[in-house]
Amino acid sequence: MVTEEQFVFRKLETPQERMEIFRLRYQVYCKECHFISEEDYPLGYECDALDEHCLHFGAFGLQGDLIGGARLIMPSCGKFPIEEHCPQMDVDFTKIPHEQCAEVSRLTISKLYRRRSNDGLYYEPQVADKTVEDRGEHFVRRVRPMAFGLYRAMYHESKRHNIRYWFALMEKTLWLLLKIHGFVFRPVGPQVDFYGLVIPYFADIADIERSVYTKFPQFFTYFMQNLEPELQPKF
């Protein structure tokens, strides 16, 4: 279990926990963002066939309530969704072993826990975020967005499963948040409409590790917490 000041982030282990995240996804994608139709999901939860090929992650509040989540689509799925929706991606698949890839998907955060009242689906980077220093209270403010606790949990499981590359379809605001924290995701295609307007991205996890270690050492330490020493990168 990976803990942060306000929340607990961990992999979901039981069918009951996964059903909770399916219901949260329905709440966000249907009730809040209107990406899906209520009539298409009469049981009040959102899931698909890919969920059987995923590692699922949750963010829990102090009372144990599930308030955020994400999934990591593993290579057992065959073809990743991003390949279906973005067939012209600028990625040389001959140099990337499919069994070492995963797709970050369904990052979901309850509107009750987004950082500011005017935030979008995840978090709206402000000018001040680009200039704060990597120490003390500024660091605490940087890591507070819930997305990073979920990304840390996904990073740990990626290392444990020998996943070296991430794909993701994400909004530009989320990409900017990751970028200003040293996360190197490269845009690899044009914008598409898939649960909102998103852009396909690709990341080499080794590049992310090196970037964060170099630019934000305290943030790097935060990501290494509770990861087995033999899995931590050596620079």
C-alpha positions in Angstrom: 0.0 0.0 0.0 1.4 3.4 -1.0 0.4 6.3 1.2 0.4 10.1 0.7 -0.5 12.9 3.1 -4.3 12.8 2.5 -5.0 9.7 0.5 -4.1 6.0 0.2 -3.2 4.7 -3.3 -3.0 1.0 -4.1 -3.8 -1.7 -6.6 -7.4 -3.0 -6.3 -7.4 -6.7 -5.3 -11.0 -7.8 -5.1 -14.0 -8.0 -7.4 -15.9 -5.8 -5.0 -13.3 -3.0 -5.2 -13.3 -3.2 -9.0 -17.0 -2.8 -9.0 -16.6 0.3 -6.9 -14.3 1.8 -9.5 -16.7 0.9 -12.3 -19.4 2.8 -10.5 -17.1 5.8 -10.0 -16.3 5.7 -13.7 -20.0 5.8 -14.5 -20.5 8.7 -12.1 -17.8 10.8 -13.7 -18.2 9.8 -17.4 -22.0 9.8 -17.4 -23.3 12.0 -14.7 -20.6 14.7 -14.6 -19.0 14.8 -18.0 -21.8 13.3 -20.2 -19.3 11.2 -22.3 -21.6 8.2 -22.1 -25.4 7.8 -22.1 -27.2 6.7 -19.0 -29.5 4.6 -21.1 -26.5 2.5 -22.3 -25.5 1.7 -18.7 -28.7 0.9 -16.9 -27.0 -0.9 -14.1 -25.1 2.2 -13.1 -21.5 1.1 -13.7 -19.1 1.5 -16.7 -16.8 -1.4 -17.7 -15.7 -3.1 -20.9 -14.0 -6.3 -22.1 -10.6 -4.8 -21.5 -11.0 -4.6 -17.8 -10.2 -8.3 -17.6 -6.7 -7.5 -19.0 -6.1 -4.6 -16.6 -4.4 -3.9 -13.3 -6.8 -1.6 -11.5 -5.8 1.1 -9.0 -7.8 3.2 -6.5 -7.4 6.3 -4.4 -9.0 6.1 -1.0 -10.0 8.9 1.4 -9.4 8.9 5.1 -12.7 7.2 5.7 -11.8 4.4 3.2 -14.1 5.7 0.5 -13.0 5.3 -3.1 -12.5 8.7 -4.7 -10.3 8.1 -7.7 -8.9 5.4 -9.9 -7.1 4.3 -13.0 -6.4 1.2 -14.9 -3.3 -0.1 -16.6 -4.1 -2.2 -19.7 -1.6 -5.0 -19.9 -0.2 -6.6 -23.1 -2.5 -9.7 -22.7 -5.2 -7.6 -24.3 -3.7 -8.1 -27.8 -4.1 -4.8 -29.5 -4.1 -1.7 -27.3 -7.1 0.6 -27.6 -4.8 3.5 -28.6 -3.8 1.4 -31.7 -7.5 1.1 -32.7 -8.4 4.8 -32.2 -5.1 6.2 -33.5 -3.9 3.9 -36.4 -1.5 6.5 -37.8 0.6 7.0 -34.6 4.2 8.0 -35.0 5.6 5.0 -33.2 8.0 2.4 -34.5 6.5 -0.8 -33.2 9.3 -2.9 -34.6 11.6 -1.4 -31.9 9.1 -1.7 -29.0 8.4 -5.2 -27.6 4.7 -5.5 -27.2 5.0 -7.6 -24.0 6.8 -4.6 -22.4 4.0 -2.1 -23.1 0.9 -1.0 -21.2 -1.7 1.6 -21.7 -2.7 4.0 -19.0 -6.5 4.3 -19.1 -9.7 5.5 -17.4 -8.0 8.0 -15.0 -11.0 9.1 -13.0 -11.2 11.5 -10.1 -14.4 12.4 -8.2 -15.2 16.1 -8.7 -15.4 16.4 -4.9 -11.7 15.9 -4.6 -10.3 17.9 -7.5 -7.8 20.5 -6.5 -9.7 23.7 -7.1 -13.3 24.5 -7.8 -12.6 25.6 -11.4 -10.5 22.5 -12.3 -11.3 20.4 -15.3 -11.5 16.6 -15.3 -8.1 16.3 -13.6 -6.3 19.5 -12.8 -5.7 22.8 -14.5 -2.0 23.8 -14.2 -1.5 27.4 -13.1 1.3 29.8 -13.9 2.7 29.5 -10.4 3.0 25.7 -10.8 5.6 26.2 -13.5 7.9 28.2 -11.2 7.6 26.6 -7.7 10.8 25.1 -6.4 11.3 21.4 -5.5 11.5 21.7 -1.8 9.5 22.2 1.4 5.9 23.3 1.3 6.2 23.9 -2.5 6.9 20.2 -3.0 3.9 19.2 -0.9 1.7 21.4 -3.1 3.2 19.8 -6.2 2.4 16.2 -5.2 -1.0 16.9 -3.8 -2.9 16.4 -7.1 -4.4 12.9 -6.8 -3.3 11.9 -10.3 0.3 11.5 -9.0 -0.6 9.0 -6.3 -2.3 6.9 -9.0 0.6 7.3 -11.4 3.0 6.2 -8.6 1.0 3.0 -7.9 0.9 2.3 -11.7 4.7 2.9 -11.9 5.4 0.4 -9.1 3.3 -2.3 -10.7 4.9 -1.6 -14.1 8.3 -2.2 -12.7 7.1 -5.4 -11.1 5.7 -6.6 -14.4 8.6 -5.6 -16.6 6.6 -2.9 -18.3 9.0 -0.4 -19.9 6.7 1.7 -22.1 3.4 3.5 -21.5 0.8 4.6 -24.0 -2.0 7.0 -23.0 -4.9 9.0 -24.5 -5.1 12.1 -22.4 -6.3 15.7 -22.3 -3.7 18.3 -22.9 -4.2 19.7 -19.4 -3.2 16.4 -17.8 -0.2 16.2 -20.2 0.9 19.6 -19.0 0.6 18.6 -15.4 2.8 15.6 -16.0 5.3 17.6 -18.1 5.9 20.2 -15.5 6.7 17.5 -13.0 9.3 15.9 -15.3 7.1 13.2 -16.8 8.2 12.9 -20.5 5.2 11.9 -22.6 5.7 12.4 -26.4 2.6 13.3 -28.5 2.4 10.7 -31.3 -0.7 11.7 -33.3 -3.5 14.1 -33.8 -6.3 14.8 -31.4 -9.2 12.4 -31.4 -12.6 12.4 -29.8 -12.7 9.5 -27.3 -14.4 10.2 -24.0 -13.7 13.8 -24.8 -11.0 15.4 -26.9 -7.7 13.6 -26.2 -4.2 13.2 -27.8 -2.2 10.0 -28.1 1.0 9.9 -26.1 3.9 7.5 -25.7 6.5 7.4 -22.9 9.6 5.4 -22.2 9.6 4.8 -18.4 13.4 4.9 -18.3 13.2 8.5 -19.8 10.7 9.5 -17.1 12.9 8.1 -14.3 15.9 10.0 -15.6 14.0 13.2 -16.2 12.4 13.2 -12.7 15.7 12.2 -11.0 17.6 15.0 -12.7 15.0 17.8 -12.4 13.0 17.0 -9.3 15.1 14.8 -6.9 12.6 15.1 -4.1 9.7 14.1 -6.3 11.9 11.1 -7.5 12.3 10.1 -3.8 8.5 10.3 -3.5 8.0 7.9 -6.4 10.6 5.4 -5.1 8.9 5.0 -1.7 7.9 1.4 -1.1 9.3 0.2 -4.4 11.7 -2.8 -4.0 15.3 -1.7 -4.1 16.2 -4.1 -6.9 13.6 -2.4 -9.1 14.7 1.1 -8.5 16.8 2.7 -11.3 20.5 3.1 -10.7 22.0 6.4 -12.0 
